[in-house]
């Protein structure tokens, strides 16, 4: 049904319906008694379709008055189209805030939920799907998603006289179990399991995961030393406050990415948005972090013999970051109104991550010029990508050495 829905009558929703394509197999006036392209609770329905439509497809709505037709989703190379029985929709669309709230918390995209409903209402089809889909891996995923489920599975095995003890898992099985644990177990369940590990084993586990984590970071650096995508590097640093902590002598945490730090004029223009707003984990003092790329130039050509000027990118980035700090200080009391995320702004520092000595071939007199400029700056730390990841490499070496000593 509706394989060729593009042959149906098509209307384009106005502002109320976001200009979406609306196909229908009836005369519009016969159902809605007007020619205006709008209907009760249509805006809510259209918003849901547009929200859940993949970025590479066109959202569409197909309305039918066929009494035998149930809702279903059509997703092809071009369209993400929801088929709706309009008479049933109009009858059932009385607003219920509680239903809307609970539906929005569902893990299933609501436009896709119609397919789930159709499967559930067909016991034969549901049984066939389950027989095809359920295997030992799926059972393992289900059982690993909570302590209660694991106990249920053990109880079932025992009730059928199946031995639940087995040999220790091999490496591949262990890796799969860890993946299941990471992907399908909530935070509280994980901490509950980890709390049962003794101190010595926990230290070994922490050390091993720390080593792997820093190795993965260095792998990202090695594979992307010439990556000039600023958004990519912002995503790398997102939620990885341990990288930024390598610059300072205290632990830091991310407070906000793309943080508005004030500066708007009366016409609502001119607002300043820093890449990240971090804070000292202990004192809550703010730290503004700006991230460029390893390919951003640091120096220009030789100004005088053995003297090099800094590039416009570097001087501009420093000035931009300092302006963010100045704006934060000016507008601090209007920015810090949310008690749940309070931060301090006591002579806040800032950090600029920019360029790379390796990519630019900065050695000798060039490095002296850069250091002279950098060391004369106040309230801002400038560090290159190769220096920052070099710190992580040193930390990784120390972790690996401590592992050897402890053994």
Protein Blocks (a to p, Z undefined) as FASTA:
>chain_A
ZZlmmlpccddddfknnopacddfbdfklmnopabdcdehklmmmmmmmmmpcfkbccdd
dddfbfkbccdddddfkbccddddfklmmmmmpccfklmmmmmmpmbdfklmmmmmmmmm
mmklmmmmmmmmpcfklmmmmmmnofklmmmmmmmmmmnopafbdcdddfklmmmmmmmm
mmmccfklmmmmmmmpcfklmmmmmmmmmmmmmmmmmmmmmmmmmccbfklmmmmmgopl
klmmmmpccdcddfbghiaebjiafkopaiacdfbdcddfklopacddddddfklcfbdc
dfbghiacddfklmmmmmmmmmmmmmmmmmmmmmmmcfklgccdehiacdddedjfklno
pghjlmmmmmmmmmmpghiacddfklmmmmmmmmmmmmmmmmmmmZZ
